[in-house]
């Protein structure tokens, strides 16, 4: 459905861009685990009993932490995530966070 609306997308989390790139690259080759949010969106073409959940709570927009705002909820977090946002470009590009 995203491809029907846009050629490029920005995945946002806590008011910050987490990933930017061509729609197919972002969806198929995500570099940031916030794309797991797509698993929590109900789909009309798939019958499921439960949506995918992401542990923890979203951060308050008034208290966004330094570094990656998704880090407290991320199963892949590393020490560097607390210091700076991750790369935002899809795997097929080399767009660093900035």
C-alpha positions as CSV (number, residue, x, y, z in Angstrom):
1,X,0.0,0.0,0.0
2,X,2.9,2.4,0.7
3,X,4.1,2.0,-2.9
4,X,0.7,3.2,-4.2
5,X,1.1,6.5,-2.3
6,X,4.9,7.3,-2.3
7,X,8.2,6.4,-3.9
8,X,10.2,7.5,-0.9
9,X,9.3,7.1,2.8
10,X,10.4,8.2,6.2
11,X,9.9,5.9,9.1
12,X,9.5,8.2,12.2
13,X,9.8,7.3,15.9
14,X,9.3,9.8,18.7
15,X,9.3,12.6,16.2
16,X,12.6,11.7,14.7
17,X,13.4,10.1,11.4
18,X,14.7,6.5,11.9
19,X,15.0,5.5,8.3
20,X,14.7,7.3,5.0
21,X,14.8,5.9,1.5
22,X,12.9,4.4,-1.5
23,X,9.8,2.6,-0.4
24,X,10.8,-0.9,-1.5
25,X,14.3,-0.6,0.0
26,X,13.0,0.6,3.4
27,X,10.3,-2.1,3.5
28,X,12.4,-5.0,2.2
29,X,15.9,-4.1,3.6
30,X,15.2,-2.1,6.7
31,X,18.2,-1.1,8.7
32,X,16.4,-0.1,11.8
33,X,14.2,-2.3,14.0
34,X,11.4,0.2,14.2
35,X,10.2,-1.4,11.0
36,X,8.8,-4.0,13.4
37,X,6.0,-1.4,13.8
38,X,4.7,-2.6,10.4
39,X,4.0,-5.9,12.0
40,X,1.7,-4.3,14.5
41,X,-0.5,-2.8,11.7
42,X,-3.7,-4.8,11.0
43,X,-3.9,-6.2,7.4
44,X,-7.1,-6.8,5.6
45,X,-5.6,-9.5,3.4
46,X,-4.3,-11.6,6.4
47,X,-6.5,-13.2,9.0
48,X,-4.6,-13.2,12.4
49,X,-5.8,-13.5,15.9
50,X,-3.2,-11.2,17.5
51,X,-1.1,-8.3,16.2
52,X,2.7,-8.3,16.8
53,X,3.5,-6.4,20.0
54,X,6.6,-4.5,20.8
55,X,7.6,-4.7,24.5
56,X,7.7,-1.5,26.6
57,X,6.1,1.9,26.1
58,X,6.6,4.6,23.6
59,X,8.8,7.4,24.9
60,X,7.2,10.7,25.9
61,X,7.7,13.4,23.3
62,X,8.6,15.7,26.2
63,X,11.4,13.3,27.3
64,X,13.0,11.9,24.2
65,X,16.3,10.3,25.2
66,X,19.7,11.1,23.7
67,X,20.7,8.7,21.0
68,X,18.1,6.4,19.5
69,X,14.7,6.9,21.0
70,X,13.7,3.4,20.2
71,X,16.6,1.8,22.1
72,X,14.7,1.2,25.4
73,X,12.3,-1.1,23.4
74,X,14.8,-2.6,21.0
75,X,15.9,-6.2,21.1
76,X,18.9,-5.3,19.0
77,X,20.2,-2.3,21.0
78,X,23.9,-1.8,21.5
79,X,25.8,0.6,23.7
80,X,26.2,3.0,20.8
81,X,22.4,3.4,20.5
82,X,22.4,5.4,23.7
83,X,24.9,7.8,22.3
84,X,23.7,8.6,18.8
85,X,20.8,7.9,16.5
86,X,21.4,4.9,14.1
87,X,22.0,5.1,10.4
88,X,18.8,6.1,8.6
89,X,19.3,5.1,5.0
90,X,18.1,1.7,3.8
91,X,20.7,-1.1,3.2
92,X,21.0,-0.2,-0.5
93,X,22.3,3.3,0.3
94,X,24.8,4.9,2.6
95,X,22.9,7.8,4.1
96,X,24.2,8.4,7.6
97,X,22.2,10.0,10.4
98,X,22.9,13.6,10.7
